[in-house]
Amino acid sequence: MDFSKQSATDAYSQEDVREIIDIAMADRSTLDSNLSHPQLLEIAQELSISPESIELAKI
C-alpha cells in the first residue's frame, strides 16, 4: 500500500488502519515506551472502537 498517495480526506480500509497502527506502534516501541490502559482506550475512542471491543481483544 502506498500511503503517500492518500489525502487527508480519503477513507481507509480496516486492513489499512491495522497496517498504519502497526507501523506507528513499531516506531513507538523503538522509543522504549509503553501505552497505558487509559492511553489505549483513548486511541480506541478516536478510532470509534468501543472499550468493550478492546477488552475482548485483550483476551
Contacts in CASP RR format, 6 or more apart in sequence:
PFRMAT RR
TARGET T0000
AUTHOR 0000-0000-0000
METHOD contacts of the structure
MODEL  1
MDFSKQSATDAYSQEDVREIIDIAMADRSTLDSNLSHPQLLEIAQELSIS
PESIELAKI
1 16 0 8 1.000
1 19 0 8 1.000
3 20 0 8 1.000
6 12 0 8 1.000
12 20 0 8 1.000
17 47 0 8 1.000
28 35 0 8 1.000
35 43 0 8 1.000
40 54 0 8 1.000
41 51 0 8 1.000
41 54 0 8 1.000
44 50 0 8 1.000
44 51 0 8 1.000
44 53 0 8 1.000
44 54 0 8 1.000
45 51 0 8 1.000
END
